[in-house]
Amino acid sequence: MKLPRRKFLHLAAGAAALPALARAAWAQAYPSRPVRIVVGLAPGGTNDFVARLMGQWLSERLGQQFVIENRPGAGGNIGTEAVVRAPADGYTLLLVGAWSAFNATLYAKLNYNFIRDIAPVASIGRVPLVIVVNPSVPAKTVPEFIAFAKGNPGKISMASGGNGTTPHVAGELFKMMAGVDLIHVPYRGNGPAITDLLGGQVQVLFAGAPESIEHIRAGRLRPLAVTDTTRLEVLSDIPTVAEFVPGYEASAWFGVGAPRNTPAEIIDKLNKEINAGLSDPELRRRLAEGGGTVLAGSPADFGRLIAEETEKWGKVIRAANIKAD
């Protein structure tokens, strides 16, 4: 039987709309089972704090558990690769961080291309570092520290949580812009680095704000400056590095990514819920207590941040000849 042209076109249009309707219905029902948020670093520290804060919010909002799964190793690459290879169905997500941008240059060979293989979902926040010194160091300000370092070239030890970590590359950028010679001492994690800084085995550390605030308040470490472009609310009397070294900025930042080809409807739903969390006064307060500031926006906004940070820190890593452990 030959269909009239008008009826044929109507049926064809309806058939073409079915995939879009199916995707919309799928997104509306999402999530129907627990969701994994993979963190490519060891438990503890700022990354876990941010992941668990947002995971709890999403669990409460969406009625399914968002479970944090730590997959440490190779500077975050093991966790990232696990997400790259996961089904693109929204049930495996990645905590994205500054290390995601570093690794594109830090590692000569990767089994993935981060910008191509991970779809940006939403940014969460930025957590600056604090330049802290052992109280035995005579400098009390950034200019005094620069003068002290220039008077003792190659004699001051700068700790970090490991080669290519945020504290390391932040310190290398400071060395380049301030013209000082500090000896890098890598540790296996920020915890051991802070322990040795407290003990005086090393002199300076670009420490995460959440990990250093209590030591600062107790007088066990002396803060010189924060690495963001604006002062921290929780350390409002501490100046920024940029007040003395114009143009300097370094911070840890976090967001959520998903395997490429994850349906746009699911990405948009997650983006909407994460941004709702970032507008919640209690969640903002808890983030601020750790020295963090909110970074909200669209998936495209987060994609631009990742691309910009990859370019910026790639130049620093190449200039300082930083190699992965």
N, C-alpha and C positions, 0 to 999 in steps of 0.2 A: 504494500500500500504506500502510495506516495503522499508524504505529508505536505500540507500547504506551506509555502515559504515562511509566512509569519510564525506559524506554530513551530517549524523547524528551528528558526532563529531563537525563539523563546526557550526551547528545550536545550539548545546548544549553550545559550547564555547561562542557564541554570546549572548545567553540567560543569561549566568552567568555574562557577562560583563555589562548587562543592569543596575543593581543596581548601579554599580560604575559610569557609565555614567550619570545616573540620579542624583547621589549625586554631581558629578562635575558640572553638569548644574545648579543645585540648588545653589551651592556655588558661581558660576559665577554670577547668578542673585541676590544674597544676597548683601545688604538688599533691599527688595522691599517695605518696609513700615518702619515707625519710630521704633527705638530701644530704650529700657529703660536701663539706667545704674542706678541700685539701690545703694544708699549710705545709709548704716545702721546707720548713725549718723546724728545729727541735722545740719541744714544749717550753713554755716560759718566755718572758720578754714581751716586748711591745706587740709583736706579730700575733701572739696568742691572745693577748689582752683585747686587741681590736677584733680578731676573728670571733672570739667567744661573745663579745659584746653584741656584735651584729648577728651572730648565729642565734642568740637568745631572743633578740627582737623578732627575727624572721620566724622562728618557731612559734612565738606567741601570736604573730599576725596571721600566719598562713596555716596554722593548725597541724603542721607536721614538724618532726624534729629535724633541725639543721645541725648535723653532727660534725664536729671538728675532727679531722683526721690528719695527724702529723706524719708527713713522709719526708724526713730530713735526708740530706745528702747532696753532695756536689753543688753547694751554694744555692739550693732550691731547685736545681734542675730535675732531680728525680721526681719530686712532686709535680712540677710543671709538666713533665713528659707523661706522667700518669693521667693528667687531665686532658692533654692533647689527644691521647689515644682512647679516651673514654667516649661512650656514646653521646652524641650531641642532643640530649633529651632534657637537659636542665637538672638532672639528678646528680651530676658531679660538677662542682664549681671549684674555683681556685682563688685563694687569697693572693692577690697580686700586690707586689711591693716594689720598693726601689731596686731590690736585687734583680727583679725581672728585667729592668732596664740595663743594669750593670752587665749582666751575663751575656748579652748580645755581643759585647766587645771583649769581656774578660775571658771567655772560652773560645778557643780557636775553632772548635768543631762542636756543634750541637745537633741533636737529632730532630730539631724543630726550629721554626722561625717564629719567635714570640708574636710579633705584630701580625703575621699572617695567620697563625694557628690558634691564637686565643682571642676570642671576641670580648671586647670590653663591655661590661655590664653596668658598673657604677663605681665612682670613686667614693671613698668613705671619709678619709681625713689625712691630715698632715701632722706629723709629730717631729718637732725640731730636736736637735741635739743641744747639749750644753757642754762648752769647753770647761772641764773641771781639772784642777791640779791638786796634787798632794799639798797639804798645808806647809810642808817644808820648803816648797818653791817660793822664792821671795816675791814673785810678781803677784799683784792684786788686780791688775787691769790688763786688757789686751795689749795696749802700747808697752806696758812694762814687761809683759811676757815676750813680745817681739824683740825688745831690746835685750832681755835676758838671753833669749835664744841666739840672737846675733853675736852676743858676747861669748857664747859657749857653743860654737857650731859643732854638730855631730856628737854632742855630749848629753843631750836631753832625749829621754826615751818616750815615744808616743805609743801607747797601747792601743790595741783594737781587738775586736772579736774574731779577727781572721782576715786573710788577704781578700780584698774585693768586697768587704762588708761596708755598710754605710759609714760607720765610724772611720774606717780606713780611707775611703775615697774622700770623705769630708775633710779629713786631716791632710790628705795630699793636696786638695784644692787650696786649703789654708797655707800650706807650705809654699805653693807656687805663687799665690797672690800676695803673701806677706814677705816673701823672700827669705825664709828661714830654713835651716837644716835640722830636721828632727829625725831621730832614728826610730823607724817603725818596728814595733815588737808585737807580732800577731799572737793571739791566744785562740783556743778552741771555744769560742763563745764569749759574750760580754761579761758573764758572771765572773770567770777567772780573771779577766782583765781588770774589773773593778776591785776584786780582792787584792791583787798585787799593787794597784794604785793606792788603796787604803794602807797597805803595808810599806809603801815607799819604794818598792822595787822598780816602778816606773813613775814618771813625773806628770804626764798629761794624758787625757783621754777625751775624745769627742763622744760623750756618753748620751744614750737615749734619755730623754727627760723622765719617763716613768721609772727608770732604773736608778736615777741619780738624785731625785728630789729629796728623798728621806735622808740620804747621806749629807746633802747640802744643808738641810734644815738642822741636822744634828751637829754641824760644824766639822764633820769628818772629811769633807771635800770642800775646796774653795772654788766657787763658780767664777769664771771670767766673763763669759758672754753666752748668749743663745745664738744658734745658727740660722734662725728664721729672719725674715726681713722686718718683723715687728716683735715687740717684747711679749713675753708670755704672761698671761693673767696670773698664773700661780707663782711666777718669779718676776713680778713687775718691776722690781728694783734692779734687775740684772739687764745690762744693755745688750744690744745685738752686735754681732761681729761687724756687720755692715756699717755701724756707726764709726768704726775705726778703719775698716778695710772695705772701701766702697765697692758695691756690686757683689759682695760675698753672700751666698745663700746655699744651705744644704739642709736637707731634712729627710726623714723617713716618711714615706707616704704609702697609703694602702687603698685597695679597692677590691672589687670582685670581677673575675673573668669566667668565661665558659668556653668549652670547645667550639671552634668555628663551625658554622652551619647550625648552631643552636637556633631554634625558631625565634624570629624577631618578637613574636607575641609573648614568649616566655621571658626573653631578655627585658622587654618593656615592663612586664609585670614585676620582675625582680627590681628593676631600676626604680619603679614607682614606690615599692615597699621600702627599699633602702633609703630613698630620699625622705619618705615619711618618718623613718627612724631618726634621720639626721635633723629633723624638725622637732623631735620630741625633747622637751626640756630636760628630762631625767637622763636620757642617753647622751645629750650634749654635755650635761654636767659631768657625767662619768668620764667622757672623753676628755673634757677640759681638765679634770683632776689629774689625768696622766700627761698633761701638757699638750694635748692634741687640739687641733682646730678642724672644723668641719670642711669637707670638700664635697659639695653636692653638685649634681649636674646630670646631663644626658650621657648615654653611652658614647656618643661622638665626642663630647667634652673630655671624657676619660681617655678615649683613644688618642686625642691630641696631646694630653698630658704625658702619656706613655711614650709617644713619638718624640716629644721635646726632651724628656728626661733621658731617653736612650741616646739622643744626639749629644746632649750636654756632657753626660758622664762618660760617653765613649771618648770624647776628646781628652778628658782628665786621665782616664785609664791608659790611653795610648801615650800621653805626654809623660806620665809617671812610670810607664812600663810596668804596670801592675800585672802580675800573673796569678792565675788561680792556683790554690794549693794542690 
